Amino acid sequence: MSAAPEFSRPVRIDQLARHAQPVTITADAAEREALAKRFNLLALDKLEADYALNEDNGAIYARGRVRADLAQPCVATGVAVPEKLDTDFLLRFVREGEETPEGDELELDAEDCDTIGFDGLTIDMGEAVAETVALAMTPYPRSPEADGVLREAGVLSEEQASPFAALLSLKDRK
């Protein structure tokens, strides 16, 4: 049995009409602290999203915008690397165990939106927004000091580690 998500905002499918107009959700301090721990963040000072839901051909679509202020540890130094996210999202919820419905009217390719399974009764917009933020964060944040620290540790840059650099070093020896 898995624990409830840190930032849970369940929406019952029989109440979709209430979410057809834009809805705003905001994570409180305890939710942001729990999410920061889960996603290995040094800080999550803001997390909010606006979204609207609609149903089409058996799938539920969430279209909206997420905003977050966060800090991740630098991959080389561990110091905080601040980041502001402000990005649109489009999510498609499909009932688990069913074939993914084709959205003829919306003309969306699978690459245009993330697909999330749900139990057919409830979708969790808080968890969906949290996962959207996790995917939008810079994957390997680097502080301004990172290059110097890596160089001192003997880590080669991409140029130094390329096959051409190895060939040039052989040429220089002759």
C-alpha positions as CSV (number, residue, x, y, z in Angstrom):
1,M,0.0,0.0,0.0
2,S,1.6,3.3,-1.1
3,A,1.4,6.4,1.0
4,A,-0.7,9.3,-0.1
5,P,1.1,11.9,-2.3
6,E,2.6,14.9,-0.4
7,F,0.5,17.4,-2.5
8,S,-2.8,15.7,-3.1
9,R,-5.7,17.5,-4.8
10,P,-8.1,14.7,-5.8
11,V,-10.8,15.5,-8.4
12,R,-13.7,13.0,-8.6
13,I,-14.7,12.2,-12.2
14,D,-18.4,12.8,-11.4
15,Q,-17.4,16.4,-10.5
16,L,-15.4,17.3,-13.6
17,A,-17.8,20.1,-14.5
18,R,-16.6,22.1,-11.5
19,H,-13.1,22.1,-13.0
20,A,-14.1,23.1,-16.6
21,Q,-13.3,26.7,-15.6
22,P,-9.7,27.5,-14.5
23,V,-8.9,26.3,-10.9
24,T,-5.8,27.3,-8.9
25,I,-4.1,25.0,-6.5
26,T,-1.2,26.0,-4.2
27,A,1.0,23.8,-2.1
28,D,1.3,24.9,1.6
29,A,4.6,25.0,3.5
30,A,4.4,21.4,4.8
31,E,3.5,20.0,1.3
32,R,6.4,22.0,-0.3
33,E,8.8,20.7,2.4
34,A,7.7,17.1,1.8
35,L,8.0,17.5,-2.0
36,A,11.5,19.1,-1.6
37,K,12.6,16.0,0.3
38,R,11.1,13.6,-2.2
39,F,12.7,15.4,-5.2
40,N,16.0,16.1,-3.4
41,L,15.6,19.8,-3.5
42,L,17.3,22.3,-1.2
43,A,14.3,24.5,-1.3
44,L,10.8,24.6,-2.8
45,D,9.5,28.1,-1.9
46,K,6.5,28.2,-4.2
47,L,4.4,25.7,-6.1
48,E,1.1,26.6,-7.7
49,A,-0.8,25.8,-10.8
50,D,-3.8,26.9,-12.7
51,Y,-5.7,24.3,-14.8
52,A,-9.0,23.4,-16.5
53,L,-10.2,19.9,-17.1
54,N,-12.3,18.5,-20.0
55,E,-13.3,15.1,-21.1
56,D,-12.9,13.9,-24.7
57,N,-13.4,10.4,-26.1
58,G,-13.0,8.7,-22.8
59,A,-9.9,10.5,-21.7
60,I,-9.6,13.5,-19.3
61,Y,-7.4,16.4,-20.4
62,A,-5.8,18.9,-18.0
63,R,-4.5,22.0,-19.6
64,G,-2.8,24.6,-17.4
65,R,0.3,26.4,-16.2
66,V,2.6,25.6,-13.3
67,R,4.8,28.0,-11.4
68,A,7.5,27.0,-8.9
69,D,10.5,28.6,-7.2
70,L,13.1,25.9,-6.2
71,A,16.7,25.3,-5.6
72,Q,18.6,22.1,-6.4
73,P,22.1,21.1,-5.3
74,C,24.8,21.7,-7.9
75,V,26.0,18.3,-9.3
76,A,29.7,19.3,-8.6
77,T,29.6,21.5,-5.5
78,G,26.3,20.8,-3.7
79,V,25.6,24.5,-3.4
80,A,22.1,25.7,-4.1
81,V,21.2,26.4,-7.8
82,P,18.0,28.5,-7.8
83,E,15.5,27.9,-10.6
84,K,12.1,29.5,-11.4
85,L,9.7,27.4,-13.4
86,D,6.8,28.9,-15.3
87,T,5.5,26.5,-17.9
88,D,2.4,25.3,-19.6
89,F,1.3,21.7,-19.4
90,L,-1.1,19.3,-21.1
91,L,-1.9,16.0,-19.4
92,R,-4.1,13.2,-20.5
93,F,-5.6,10.9,-17.9
94,V,-6.8,7.5,-19.1
95,R,-8.4,4.7,-17.2
96,E,-5.8,2.1,-16.2
97,G,-6.2,-1.2,-18.0
98,E,-7.9,0.4,-21.1
99,E,-6.4,1.1,-24.4
100,T,-5.3,4.7,-24.8
101,P,-8.2,6.5,-26.6
102,E,-7.5,8.3,-29.8
103,G,-8.2,12.0,-29.4
104,D,-9.6,12.7,-32.9
105,E,-11.1,16.1,-32.2
106,L,-8.1,17.5,-30.3
107,E,-5.7,16.1,-32.9
108,L,-2.9,15.5,-30.3
109,D,0.0,13.3,-30.9
110,A,1.2,11.2,-28.0
111,E,4.3,13.4,-27.8
112,D,2.2,16.5,-27.2
113,C,1.1,15.5,-23.7
114,D,2.0,13.2,-20.9
115,T,-0.4,10.3,-20.3
116,I,-1.2,9.3,-16.7
117,G,-3.3,6.3,-15.7
118,F,-6.1,6.6,-13.1
119,D,-8.6,4.3,-11.4
120,G,-11.6,5.6,-13.3
121,L,-13.0,7.4,-10.3
122,T,-10.5,10.1,-9.2
123,I,-7.6,11.9,-10.7
124,D,-5.0,13.7,-8.4
125,M,-4.1,17.1,-9.9
126,G,-1.7,17.9,-7.0
127,E,0.4,14.8,-7.8
128,A,0.2,15.4,-11.5
129,V,1.4,19.0,-11.0
130,A,4.3,17.8,-8.7
131,E,5.4,15.3,-11.3
132,T,5.2,18.0,-14.0
133,V,7.6,20.1,-11.9
134,A,10.0,17.2,-11.4
135,L,10.1,16.6,-15.1
136,A,10.6,20.4,-15.9
137,M,13.5,20.9,-13.5
138,T,17.0,21.3,-14.9
139,P,18.3,17.7,-14.9
140,Y,22.0,18.4,-13.8
141,P,22.1,21.9,-12.3
142,R,25.5,23.5,-12.2
143,S,26.6,26.4,-10.1
144,P,29.0,29.0,-11.6
145,E,31.9,27.4,-9.6
146,A,31.2,23.9,-11.0
147,D,33.6,24.0,-13.9
148,G,36.5,25.0,-11.6
149,V,35.7,22.4,-9.0
150,L,35.4,19.6,-11.7
151,R,38.7,20.7,-13.4
152,E,40.5,20.6,-10.0
153,A,39.1,17.1,-9.4
154,G,40.5,16.0,-12.7
155,V,37.2,15.7,-14.6
156,L,37.7,16.3,-18.3
157,S,35.5,18.6,-20.2
158,E,33.5,17.3,-23.2
159,E,36.1,18.8,-25.6
160,Q,39.0,17.2,-23.7
161,A,37.3,13.8,-23.6
162,S,36.3,13.6,-27.3
163,P,37.9,11.1,-29.7
164,F,39.3,14.0,-31.6
165,A,41.1,15.3,-28.5
166,A,42.8,11.9,-28.1
167,L,43.9,12.0,-31.8
168,L,45.3,15.5,-31.4
169,S,47.3,14.5,-28.3
170,L,48.8,11.7,-30.3
171,K,49.7,14.1,-33.1
172,D,51.3,16.5,-30.6
173,R,53.6,13.8,-29.3
174,K,55.3,13.3,-32.7
